[in-house]
Amino acid sequence: MAKRTSSISLRSPRHSAGRESPSASSTFASAILGPESEDWVKHWSSVNARDLIDSRIVAVEADTSVEGACDAKNIPCLAVKALPGTTTCPFAGLFDFSDVNAFLTLAATRHTIPPHELKANGSADQIMSAARSGHVPVHLVSNLSEKNFLETAPHDASVVSLLAVFARGAHRVLVRSPPPSNDFLGMVSDRGLLSWFFAYAERTPTFHSYLDNSLYALGLPSLHIHSSVVATTSTAQVLDAMRLMSEQGVSSIAVIDEEHGSLLSAVSVTDIGKMVVPSESNQILSAPLHRFIAQIKAPDGSIDGVDKYPIYLVFPTNKLLFAIQKLLATNAHRLFVTDNDYLPPAAYPVSSTGSLCGIVSIVDILSLFAIIANVPDVDPTKRMRQRRASSSSSQSSRSGLISHDFTRSRSNSRASLRLSASPRIVATSGDTRNSISNLDTFQWSELVSPRRVE
């Protein structure tokens, strides 16, 4: 029987369920704009992408193994070179921790996927075929997460042009060299662009004043209390968190207290890449999240007793400028939003973070600026929704995997819990030596064997 884990959707009964539309967000943002916004956009249109490059492009050969690609330390994203004769672009795609998480999730849950479904998924089928030979090339895993698309821009693309790309949910843009060269100058990240906007605010008083508006007043779609937050409980397993991030198309999930609904911590694909990949035992996949989080915190705490892995959160009444400063200072990609008026139970620790009600991410903020610049069709969640729809359709076609919805009322929390089926974890034995090659050994070894019947 499939093991069930809790996937939590947090909504407030004060609003109808659902996500604020981009057009509604545009209405909120425009309501507090003055004529000076035209001057902002005029300046944004005069700044070129080549002047915003914040990181170099690190490339790997298409046939490099996934393990080899993961050995590139402290590089958040790699460009995967194209196979000869396949494209005029020197790169076939990008590879980052989201793809690593999707790859490991596929490996660990392959026995739950019906053969016909695998055949219908070209990428998964190719990966499994490659695994049988003992070598999975990174070009097969590039953008397996479906949230790491290759986006390029000319060297003279404006800030407004970049906003149009990031407003579709992209996190990086590769900047081309001036023609006739086919090379690339470097990469602009969403964080790098946000940093530029922060610097622009420092020298532009009117824009600085705009950023002094509260998050709630600006109407960010992901901020609204009725929007869903991808979360799970601290007793869920590491593999449950990996699967949830892969299926929901997000790079991190909130970890909450099951009893009170309070935000305890968060787990990201970066944590998976840095902790699961080099793990010496596959038992880490079945570890509860509270233990996994403690393992992440352990190195810093053992040095000076200081917790360097805090939960980054804001209130709806905080200023947008404060949120930007916090995102840049903490190197986080998103901040969790909690209710101002939430008071935890007296018996609960004072360190509890309150009632989780939304998120605000770098891409959300850049999308707000895109609305100011009159960029059409601003929708940073489009790809995420497509990923979730694809995952939901895939799950519904699997026999034995049944979703259950129920609402659990409690006096001190507004959250509702939505339980979804978890993939069956195939029991394995023996420790692994190091990295993905050995994860391949215990996860892929039975691919050529008949499907196990239980």
TITI-842593 format. One line per field, with one value per residue: y, z, x of N, C-alpha, C in turn; residue in one letter. Coordinates in steps of 0.02 Angstrom, whole numbers. Atoms other than C-alpha are relative to their C-alpha. Example, Ala and Ser with C-alpha at 12.3 -4.5 7.8 and 13.67 -1.06 7.14 Angstrom:
2
nY = (-59  -59)
nZ = (0  -3)
nX = (45  -42)
caY = (-225  -53)
caZ = (390  357)
caX = (615  684)
cY = (60  55)
cZ = (0  37)
cX = (45  -39)
code = (a  s)
This chain:
454
nY = (-60  -61  -40  -66  -55  -58  -59  -46  -61  -47  -52  -33  2  -67  -11  60  35  -17  -43  -65  -4  -53  -63  -29  -26  -60  -52  -22  -35  -62  -47  -42  -27  -69  -13  10  68  -3  -15  62  48  -28  16  72  18  -24  41  62  63  13  -37  30  68  10  63  29  61  60  49  70  37  33  69  5  36  -41  -4  -47  -68  -18  -11  -70  -27  -70  -29  12  20  16  1  64  -9  37  54  -23  4  0  -67  -53  -27  43  32  36  -16  -15  54  -26  44  22  59  54  25  36  62  46  19  49  61  32  17  28  60  -19  -27  53  1  -39  -70  -13  -2  -62  -53  12  -14  52  63  -5  3  69  38  -17  28  71  5  -24  -69  -47  -64  -57  -33  30  -23  -73  -24  53  -31  -42  -67  -23  -8  -40  -65  -41  -68  -35  -40  -66  5  -47  26  16  63  52  9  40  70  21  0  65  49  19  -21  -20  -16  -2  -60  13  -49  -36  37  66  53  44  12  -33  -42  20  17  -44  39  -39  -35  -55  -53  -31  -42  -62  -41  -28  -55  -53  -33  -40  -64  -26  -8  17  73  20  -11  53  62  -7  27  66  57  10  -54  10  53  56  58  54  -25  0  51  58  38  62  5  70  14  66  1  18  73  28  23  -39  17  -33  -70  0  12  -57  -55  18  0  -65  -48  -51  15  9  9  -16  56  -28  42  33  -13  -70  -33  -52  10  20  -7  11  45  -21  46  -9  46  68  9  -2  50  67  24  29  43  66  52  -18  -6  -70  -11  16  -38  -52  -66  -35  24  -26  -71  -2  19  -58  -52  25  -25  -68  -1  32  -45  -57  1  -47  30  -37  24  -23  -4  -69  -16  -70  -10  -36  -72  -22  -36  37  -13  44  68  2  0  64  50  -10  10  70  44  42  -13  -18  -11  23  -54  22  -49  -44  6  68  12  72  23  -14  58  11  -41  -68  -5  18  -55  -25  33  -8  -20  -15  -8  -53  22  -47  -3  -37  -72  -20  -2  -63  -51  10  -31  -72  -13  18  63  38  70  16  58  38  68  39  63  39  29  52  56  31  33  60  46  23  46  60  36  25  58  56  41  8  -64  -35  -60  -10  -68  -11  -61  13  -64  -8  -67  -47  -2  -5  42  62  49  40  59  29  63  -1  58  55  0  68  14  18  15  -14  -70  -22  -27  -72  -35  28  64  52  -4  37  71  28  -21  19  68  46  -25  51  58  -4  -44  34  4  3)
nZ = (0  4  -61  11  -35  3  38  -34  33  -53  25  -50  17  13  72  39  20  67  3  28  70  15  14  -64  -29  38  -23  -64  9  37  -39  -41  42  22  67  1  22  70  -1  -20  56  52  -20  5  70  25  -30  39  -36  -9  -60  -58  -9  -69  -8  62  22  -9  45  -3  60  -2  -21  -69  -42  -50  -58  16  -1  -70  -33  8  -65  -9  62  -4  64  54  69  31  71  46  38  67  53  -24  -5  15  -64  -29  -60  7  -56  -64  -49  -67  -54  13  44  -42  -41  43  19  -57  -14  51  -15  -61  4  67  -5  -8  64  47  60  56  -16  13  72  24  -22  37  -40  -50  35  21  -59  -24  49  -13  -65  8  24  -55  11  17  19  -30  46  -8  -62  5  -5  -18  -48  38  -26  10  73  27  26  23  18  31  -47  -9  -26  -54  -63  12  36  -48  -43  36  -5  -70  -18  20  -49  9  -54  29  72  29  41  59  21  60  62  25  -45  -26  -70  -51  -45  -69  -21  -46  -42  -28  -58  25  24  -59  -30  40  -18  -66  10  34  -51  -43  33  29  -58  13  2  -70  -35  23  -35  -70  -9  -31  46  9  42  69  28  33  3  -46  -69  -27  -51  24  49  -27  -15  1  -65  -28  -72  -20  -5  67  17  49  67  8  17  68  48  -1  37  70  29  -4  38  -44  -21  -72  -31  -71  -46  -54  -56  17  -50  -5  65  0  44  -38  40  71  34  70  44  -15  -56  27  37  -43  -53  23  52  -28  -57  1  -8  29  -54  -9  36  -45  -63  -9  17  -59  -8  58  -13  -53  31  38  -46  -45  9  -26  -72  -35  1  -46  -33  31  52  62  47  -26  46  24  6  -4  -11  55  -11  11  62  54  -5  -52  27  48  -39  -34  51  22  -56  -23  58  8  62  -19  -71  -21  -28  -55  -24  -54  -60  -26  -65  -10  -64  -56  -14  55  -8  24  63  56  47  17  50  68  43  69  13  47  28  44  63  -14  -2  68  38  -18  39  70  7  3  66  49  34  8  -20  -57  -36  -22  -24  56  7  -60  7  51  -32  -47  38  29  -55  -24  50  -4  -61  3  44  -32  -43  -69  -29  -8  -40  -49  -24  -59  -37  -72  -33  -66  -24  4  66  55  55  16  22  57  6  66  -2  8  37  -40  -4  5  -51  25  -55  13  5  62  -12  10  56  37  31  -45  -3  59  -13  -38  27  70  11  18  58  52  -28  4  -49  -62  -15  -73)
nX = (43  -40  -4  26  -33  43  -16  43  21  19  44  42  70  25  0  14  -61  -23  -57  15  -20  -47  35  20  -61  -16  44  -27  -63  11  40  -42  -53  7  -27  -73  -16  -20  -72  -35  0  -44  -69  -9  -6  -65  -53  -9  -11  -72  -22  31  -26  -23  -36  -27  32  -42  29  -22  16  65  -7  -23  49  35  -45  -54  28  12  -64  -19  18  17  25  72  31  -47  26  -16  -16  43  -31  -18  50  70  26  -47  -21  -52  25  63  43  -31  3  -10  22  68  -5  -27  55  46  -34  -1  69  17  -37  24  71  13  41  71  24  17  -43  27  -10  -71  -9  29  -44  -61  -59  -8  -16  -70  -43  -2  -40  -70  -19  -16  -69  -43  -23  54  -30  35  46  66  30  7  70  47  46  46  0  -69  -4  -55  23  -56  16  -56  -40  30  69  11  27  70  0  -16  58  49  -21  7  71  27  -22  -71  -44  -65  -1  -66  -7  -40  -49  21  -14  22  -20  52  -17  41  -39  10  68  36  46  55  -27  -41  44  31  -52  -4  58  -12  -47  37  42  -43  -15  62  44  70  6  -10  64  46  -19  19  67  1  10  71  26  -22  41  -36  45  -19  2  68  9  38  -38  -27  -71  -21  -29  10  -13  -68  -6  -5  -67  -39  24  65  -14  -28  54  45  -31  -2  67  32  -38  -28  -68  -2  66  3  8  40  18  62  51  21  -3  -51  -58  -59  -60  11  -47  -6  -36  -71  -13  -1  -62  -59  2  18  -47  -62  15  -32  50  65  49  18  63  57  -7  51  -26  -28  -68  -37  -12  -51  -63  -22  -21  -52  -69  -7  11  -55  -58  7  65  47  42  -7  50  64  56  6  71  23  72  31  -6  -69  -11  -32  -72  -26  -2  -55  -62  -6  -16  -69  -46  0  -11  59  38  69  15  67  41  42  49  -21  42  -1  -30  -4  26  -45  -42  -46  -60  5  -36  44  -1  65  42  -26  55  -20  -71  -20  -63  -34  37  61  -16  -18  63  32  -34  20  67  -12  -28  51  -16  63  7  -43  27  -58  18  27  -36  12  66  -4  -35  45  53  -30  -11  65  27  -40  16  68  3  -34  42  -23  -19  63  -5  53  4  42  -15  -5  8  -31  16  -54  -31  47  -24  34  -48  21  -43  -6  -36  -73  -25  -27  -72  -24  -50  -66  -46  -70  -19  -30  -66  -2  30  55  -15  21  73  21  -6  56  64  10  -24  53  37  3  34  73  31  15  71  11)
caY = (0  173  276  442  606  774  910  1066  1205  1357  1470  1594  1573  1761  1747  1629  1495  1528  1636  1822  1854  1956  2085  2109  2132  2260  2358  2364  2419  2552  2630  2701  2751  2932  3014  2994  2809  2858  2929  2767  2661  2780  2754  2566  2562  2647  2520  2371  2190  2186  2311  2199  2036  1968  1796  1705  1559  1392  1261  1071  949  870  695  738  624  696  654  749  901  896  897  1078  1153  1318  1346  1372  1343  1261  1285  1119  1121  1066  902  928  969  986  1175  1338  1390  1328  1276  1148  1202  1238  1124  1170  1100  1094  971  871  858  805  674  599  600  507  382  349  335  248  89  187  242  126  71  153  318  306  272  426  532  543  620  492  348  410  434  257  187  281  220  40  74  152  329  466  616  786  844  721  794  977  1063  899  1009  1110  1270  1300  1351  1420  1605  1717  1903  2016  2120  2279  2213  2337  2313  2315  2173  2073  2105  2028  1868  1860  1898  1729  1643  1632  1646  1675  1752  1720  1878  1861  1946  2080  2005  1925  1827  1678  1683  1740  1877  1808  1785  1900  1821  1874  1919  2024  2120  2147  2214  2338  2398  2421  2528  2625  2661  2728  2865  2893  2966  2942  2757  2740  2812  2686  2544  2614  2549  2395  2224  2212  2381  2330  2175  2045  1891  1768  1877  1871  1768  1657  1597  1422  1392  1230  1155  994  940  911  725  701  615  695  601  671  848  808  740  887  1015  920  898  1073  1158  1253  1265  1264  1215  1272  1150  1178  1111  983  1028  1218  1258  1368  1390  1297  1302  1273  1147  1191  1102  1176  1081  923  950  987  855  710  700  676  570  408  317  312  309  498  486  414  532  646  827  888  778  832  1015  985  904  1059  1174  1066  1127  1311  1278  1168  1309  1456  1405  1528  1472  1528  1444  1552  1563  1717  1795  1959  2027  2093  2266  2268  2384  2315  2397  2298  2136  2177  2216  2053  1949  2025  2017  1836  1768  1693  1676  1697  1756  1676  1791  1770  1856  2007  1968  1787  1740  1564  1459  1496  1320  1338  1405  1592  1558  1500  1606  1626  1581  1556  1645  1676  1704  1845  1798  1889  1844  1911  2080  2086  2047  2197  2306  2228  2284  2461  2451  2396  2227  2125  1958  1963  1792  1724  1568  1507  1376  1322  1294  1195  1087  1057  1016  892  814  805  722  599  554  533  402  293  150  140  324  413  591  633  807  854  1008  1001  1142  1209  1361  1437  1411  1454  1321  1176  1015  928  751  684  513  483  373  203  200  42  -32  -43  -99  -57  109  209  271  444  553  508  364  263  331  263  95  75  169  111  -67  -147  -50  -197  -318  -362  -240  -287  -345  -316)
caZ = (0  -42  104  125  168  200  71  149  68  178  147  246  253  239  52  -83  -130  -283  -342  -376  -562  -639  -698  -521  -461  -599  -537  -361  -422  -541  -411  -315  -463  -506  -669  -618  -662  -845  -805  -717  -868  -986  -887  -876  -1065  -1083  -980  -1074  -1020  -1043  -899  -783  -800  -625  -658  -786  -886  -831  -966  -963  -1107  -1152  -1117  -944  -816  -694  -556  -645  -666  -481  -436  -494  -320  -274  -449  -439  -624  -767  -954  -1045  -1214  -1363  -1450  -1619  -1759  -1649  -1637  -1689  -1507  -1418  -1268  -1258  -1089  -906  -758  -576  -408  -464  -600  -475  -363  -508  -561  -388  -363  -527  -477  -306  -362  -531  -467  -437  -618  -738  -890  -1014  -922  -931  -1117  -1140  -1048  -1172  -1051  -914  -1038  -1108  -934  -884  -1045  -1010  -830  -889  -971  -810  -879  -874  -975  -905  -1065  -1029  -857  -910  -864  -806  -673  -809  -716  -784  -965  -1071  -1100  -1202  -1239  -1351  -1270  -1295  -1226  -1105  -924  -983  -1105  -964  -854  -990  -978  -788  -778  -862  -715  -777  -653  -771  -942  -1046  -1132  -1310  -1375  -1510  -1686  -1783  -1632  -1574  -1400  -1238  -1122  -962  -864  -781  -634  -558  -400  -499  -581  -413  -345  -489  -447  -266  -320  -435  -289  -188  -317  -369  -226  -311  -344  -166  -104  -209  -127  42  10  107  24  51  -30  -186  -207  -253  -312  -206  -52  -34  114  9  -106  -83  -4  -41  127  224  404  500  513  324  245  141  -13  17  12  -145  -233  -179  -246  -409  -437  -383  -483  -336  -271  -86  29  201  345  475  644  619  778  774  590  634  514  581  438  252  138  -36  -187  -140  25  -72  -187  -46  77  -18  -166  -60  71  116  141  48  217  211  91  228  365  440  391  569  576  402  450  609  503  392  541  633  552  595  768  812  771  868  928  811  702  527  448  509  430  321  339  325  370  242  320  293  159  -11  13  173  82  -57  70  161  1  -51  122  156  -20  -12  -165  -71  95  188  239  407  481  588  708  739  920  950  1090  1262  1275  1112  1106  1083  935  831  676  662  537  364  234  78  -2  -91  -209  -316  -473  -393  -364  -538  -608  -514  -598  -765  -737  -705  -871  -960  -1007  -1081  -1012  -847  -768  -667  -615  -789  -801  -622  -657  -813  -712  -578  -706  -791  -624  -568  -730  -713  -534  -571  -702  -580  -499  -311  -288  -217  -153  1  49  221  328  507  616  763  869  843  658  494  394  305  273  106  106  -56  -97  -83  -200  -133  -73  -127  17  -15  86  101  111  -38  -59  -128  -241  -377  -456  -302  -288  -465  -400  -272  -368  -546  -520  -545  -700  -812  -696  -703  -612  -431  -381  -204)
caX = (0  64  123  35  117  39  49  -20  -118  -134  -281  -381  -569  -583  -555  -610  -486  -382  -241  -250  -246  -105  -232  -296  -118  -91  -241  -170  2  -63  -176  -28  82  113  167  349  337  355  527  575  527  617  777  752  737  907  1007  1080  1090  1280  1294  1194  1292  1322  1397  1502  1439  1512  1485  1495  1497  1331  1396  1463  1382  1256  1378  1517  1405  1361  1545  1555  1559  1477  1408  1220  1189  1283  1259  1253  1338  1235  1270  1357  1236  1081  1065  1145  1154  1311  1205  1066  1001  1038  1066  1042  986  804  854  957  805  693  821  839  651  627  760  687  506  524  437  277  263  169  272  153  173  362  353  245  373  516  641  611  619  786  857  811  884  1045  1045  1045  1212  1278  1299  1167  1228  1184  1100  959  930  947  782  706  625  536  580  754  725  866  831  946  951  1057  1193  1092  927  852  802  621  660  738  586  478  581  587  401  372  455  636  778  926  958  1113  1177  1242  1398  1379  1367  1443  1506  1404  1480  1399  1459  1388  1228  1101  1011  846  942  1065  923  837  1002  1008  832  883  1031  916  800  946  975  793  690  521  553  618  454  358  455  404  227  177  175  -11  -45  50  -57  75  -22  77  61  -128  -184  -298  -159  -90  79  170  212  227  248  409  370  365  515  653  592  417  488  588  435  329  453  469  282  233  370  446  624  579  437  383  397  262  213  75  -18  -20  13  161  306  457  582  602  686  752  821  990  980  942  1090  1210  1151  1074  1194  1353  1265  1353  1189  1024  937  936  788  677  738  603  621  650  804  860  844  944  1078  1085  1102  1229  1393  1363  1295  1443  1564  1493  1321  1237  1092  1140  990  846  674  661  490  396  225  100  122  311  376  425  595  619  578  702  838  803  807  973  1052  1004  1034  860  749  585  517  373  231  144  -9  28  -114  -67  -33  33  -42  29  97  192  371  388  502  354  338  151  17  90  -15  89  258  348  488  615  518  358  441  518  345  277  408  362  182  245  339  179  251  106  47  141  116  264  167  117  254  226  42  84  205  74  -60  56  101  -80  -133  9  -35  -220  -179  -83  -174  -165  -124  -276  -285  -385  -443  -501  -508  -453  -515  -418  -443  -273  -238  -322  -233  -315  -221  -230  -161  -94  -27  159  258  306  485  573  672  858  1006  1189  1280  1334  1510  1488  1382  1259  1353  1315  1139  1124  1180  1042  908  937  1000  830  780  819  730  544  431  412  238  174)
cY = (62  38  70  51  62  56  53  62  47  56  31  -3  69  16  -65  -32  19  49  66  3  55  67  35  31  65  59  29  44  68  53  48  28  72  9  -12  -70  -2  15  -62  -46  25  -16  -75  -22  20  -41  -67  -60  -12  35  -30  -71  -8  -67  -25  -64  -58  -56  -70  -34  -37  -70  -8  -35  49  8  50  72  23  14  72  38  75  36  -13  -23  -11  5  -64  10  -44  -56  25  -9  4  70  51  34  -46  -39  -33  17  16  -58  30  -48  -23  -62  -59  -31  -41  -67  -51  -24  -53  -67  -38  -23  -35  -60  17  22  -57  3  43  75  20  7  66  60  -12  10  -56  -66  0  -5  -71  -44  13  -30  -73  -10  26  71  43  67  59  32  -30  27  76  20  -57  28  43  70  34  9  44  63  41  70  32  45  68  -3  46  -35  -20  -67  -58  -12  -44  -74  -25  -3  -63  -55  -23  26  24  14  3  57  -14  55  38  -42  27  -59  -40  -16  36  38  -22  -10  54  -43  44  39  60  58  35  45  66  46  32  59  59  39  47  69  32  6  -21  -76  -28  7  -53  -65  3  -21  -70  -54  -9  53  -9  -60  -54  -62  -54  20  -11  -62  -61  -42  -61  6  -74  -14  -73  2  -24  -75  -34  -19  45  -13  32  73  6  -8  60  59  -14  5  69  54  57  -21  -4  -8  19  -64  28  -51  -29  18  71  37  55  -18  -15  13  -7  -47  19  -52  7  -45  -72  -12  -4  -54  -71  -28  -29  -48  -69  -56  24  7  72  16  -12  36  51  69  37  -23  26  73  9  -16  58  53  -19  31  70  2  -29  45  55  2  45  -35  44  -24  20  -3  73  15  74  0  36  76  25  35  -46  9  -45  -72  -7  -3  -68  -55  5  -16  -73  -50  -49  17  21  10  -27  58  -30  56  42  -15  -70  -4  -74  -19  11  -56  -10  47  69  9  -17  62  25  -38  16  16  15  2  63  -18  55  8  37  76  25  3  63  58  -6  30  75  19  -18  -60  -40  -71  -19  -57  -45  -72  -45  -68  -45  -35  -57  -62  -37  -37  -65  -53  -29  -50  -66  -42  -32  -63  -61  -38  -3  65  44  60  6  72  1  63  -16  67  0  74  51  2  3  -48  -60  -48  -39  -58  -24  -63  10  -60  -53  2  -72  -11  -21  -13  18  74  15  34  76  21  -43  -67  -57  4  -37  -74  -27  19  -27  -74  -47  22  -53  -63  7  44  -39  2  -7  -17)
cZ = (0  65  -16  39  -8  -41  21  -42  52  -30  58  -21  -14  -74  -35  -21  -71  2  -32  -71  -11  -13  64  35  -34  23  66  -10  -33  42  40  -39  -18  -69  -5  -23  -73  -5  20  -60  -56  16  -6  -73  -29  26  -35  44  14  62  64  14  70  10  -68  -17  7  -40  13  -65  8  27  70  42  48  61  -12  2  72  38  -8  62  -3  -64  -3  -64  -52  -67  -32  -74  -44  -33  -70  -49  22  2  -18  63  31  61  -13  56  62  47  68  52  -9  -44  38  41  -42  -20  57  18  -49  16  59  -4  -65  4  8  -66  -48  -63  -57  12  -12  -74  -28  19  -32  41  50  -32  -22  59  25  -48  11  65  -6  -23  52  -8  -21  -17  23  -48  4  61  1  -4  9  48  -35  31  -11  -75  -20  -32  -20  -18  -34  50  14  20  60  64  -9  -37  47  47  -34  5  72  22  -23  47  -8  59  -26  -74  -22  -50  -58  -12  -61  -62  -32  46  23  74  46  47  72  14  46  39  25  61  -21  -24  59  35  -38  17  69  -4  -34  49  44  -30  -33  55  -13  -3  70  39  -19  37  74  13  30  -53  -15  -47  -73  -32  -38  1  51  73  31  42  -27  -50  34  11  1  64  19  74  15  6  -69  -15  -51  -71  -13  -21  -70  -52  -4  -39  -74  -32  0  -37  41  22  75  26  74  40  62  55  -13  47  -3  -67  -3  -45  42  -38  -73  -26  -74  -41  10  59  -24  -36  44  53  -25  -49  31  58  -8  9  -30  53  12  -33  45  67  6  -10  60  13  -56  11  54  -27  -41  46  40  -10  29  75  39  4  52  35  -29  -56  -63  -53  25  -54  -21  -14  6  16  -60  6  -7  -68  -52  3  52  -26  -49  37  32  -50  -21  55  19  -56  -10  -66  16  75  15  34  54  22  56  65  30  67  13  68  55  13  -54  7  -31  -66  -60  -42  -21  -55  -70  -48  -71  -7  -43  -24  -43  -65  9  -4  -69  -44  15  -39  -74  -14  -5  -70  -57  -43  -6  29  56  40  22  21  -56  -5  60  -4  -51  29  47  -36  -30  54  26  -47  3  60  -4  -42  32  45  70  32  4  45  47  23  64  34  74  36  66  18  -14  -69  -53  -56  -11  -28  -58  -8  -71  4  -11  -39  47  -2  0  51  -32  59  -21  -7  -69  16  -5  -61  -40  -32  43  15  -60  15  37  -30  -69  -12  -24  -62  -54  24  -8  56  61  14  75  15)
cX = (44  -3  -26  40  -43  31  -49  -14  -27  -42  -39  -72  -29  -5  -18  64  17  56  -19  25  50  -33  -22  60  20  -43  24  62  -10  -34  44  60  -15  30  75  19  21  74  40  8  45  73  13  11  68  59  4  17  74  26  -29  25  29  35  24  -38  49  -34  28  -20  -66  3  29  -53  -33  44  56  -24  -11  64  25  -23  -16  -19  -75  -32  54  -36  24  10  -45  39  14  -57  -72  -31  54  25  52  -24  -67  -48  40  -10  14  -29  -72  -1  29  -55  -49  29  -1  -70  -24  33  -30  -72  -18  -47  -74  -31  -16  43  -26  10  73  13  -25  42  69  63  14  21  73  47  6  40  74  25  17  72  49  24  -59  31  -42  -49  -70  -37  -8  -73  -50  -53  -53  -7  67  13  59  -29  62  -25  60  35  -32  -74  -7  -23  -73  -6  15  -59  -53  17  -10  -73  -35  24  72  41  68  -9  72  4  48  51  -26  16  64  18  -60  11  -50  45  -4  -74  -27  -49  -56  24  42  -42  -35  50  8  -58  8  48  -34  -44  41  14  -61  -53  -73  -10  10  -65  -51  14  -16  -73  3  -12  -74  -30  17  -34  38  -44  16  -5  -69  -13  -38  40  31  75  19  38  -12  18  71  10  2  72  33  -25  -68  10  28  -54  -46  28  1  -69  -33  39  28  70  7  -71  5  -8  -36  -13  -70  -57  -27  2  51  59  62  65  -19  53  0  36  75  20  5  66  61  2  -13  51  64  -11  32  -50  -66  -54  -22  -67  -61  5  -57  31  29  71  45  19  53  69  29  29  63  69  10  -7  59  61  -7  -67  -52  -37  5  -50  -69  -54  -7  -73  -13  -74  -29  8  72  6  33  76  32  7  58  67  12  18  73  50  7  15  -57  -35  -71  -4  -70  -36  -45  -47  28  -36  1  35  2  -29  51  48  53  60  -8  36  -43  -11  -69  -34  24  -57  20  76  10  70  31  -38  -66  13  19  -63  -39  31  -17  -69  7  24  -48  19  -65  5  49  -32  58  -15  -25  34  -11  -68  1  34  -47  -56  25  10  -65  -31  36  -19  -69  -6  31  -48  30  20  -63  11  -59  2  -41  23  -2  -3  38  -6  54  34  -53  17  -46  51  -29  49  1  42  74  23  28  76  24  56  65  46  70  13  28  66  1  -38  -49  16  -23  -75  -28  -1  -61  -67  -14  14  -54  -39  -8  -35  -75  -27  -21  -75  -8  -72)
code = (m  a  k  r  t  s  s  i  s  l  r  s  p  r  h  s  a  g  r  e  s  p  s  a  s  s  t  f  a  s  a  i  l  g  p  e  s  e  d  w  v  k  h  w  s  s  v  n  a  r  d  l  i  d  s  r  i  v  a  v  e  a  d  t  s  v  e  g  a  c  d  a  k  n  i  p  c  l  a  v  k  a  l  p  g  t  t  t  c  p  f  a  g  l  f  d  f  s  d  v  n  a  f  l  t  l  a  a  t  r  h  t  i  p  p  h  e  l  k  a  n  g  s  a  d  q  i  m  s  a  a  r  s  g  h  v  p  v  h  l  v  s  n  l  s  e  k  n  f  l  e  t  a  p  h  d  a  s  v  v  s  l  l  a  v  f  a  r  g  a  h  r  v  l  v  r  s  p  p  p  s  n  d  f  l  g  m  v  s  d  r  g  l  l  s  w  f  f  a  y  a  e  r  t  p  t  f  h  s  y  l  d  n  s  l  y  a  l  g  l  p  s  l  h  i  h  s  s  v  v  a  t  t  s  t  a  q  v  l  d  a  m  r  l  m  s  e  q  g  v  s  s  i  a  v  i  d  e  e  h  g  s  l  l  s  a  v  s  v  t  d  i  g  k  m  v  v  p  s  e  s  n  q  i  l  s  a  p  l  h  r  f  i  a  q  i  k  a  p  d  g  s  i  d  g  v  d  k  y  p  i  y  l  v  f  p  t  n  k  l  l  f  a  i  q  k  l  l  a  t  n  a  h  r  l  f  v  t  d  n  d  y  l  p  p  a  a  y  p  v  s  s  t  g  s  l  c  g  i  v  s  i  v  d  i  l  s  l  f  a  i  i  a  n  v  p  d  v  d  p  t  k  r  m  r  q  r  r  a  s  s  s  s  s  q  s  s  r  s  g  l  i  s  h  d  f  t  r  s  r  s  n  s  r  a  s  l  r  l  s  a  s  p  r  i  v  a  t  s  g  d  t  r  n  s  i  s  n  l  d  t  f  q  w  s  e  l  v  s  p  r  r  v  e)
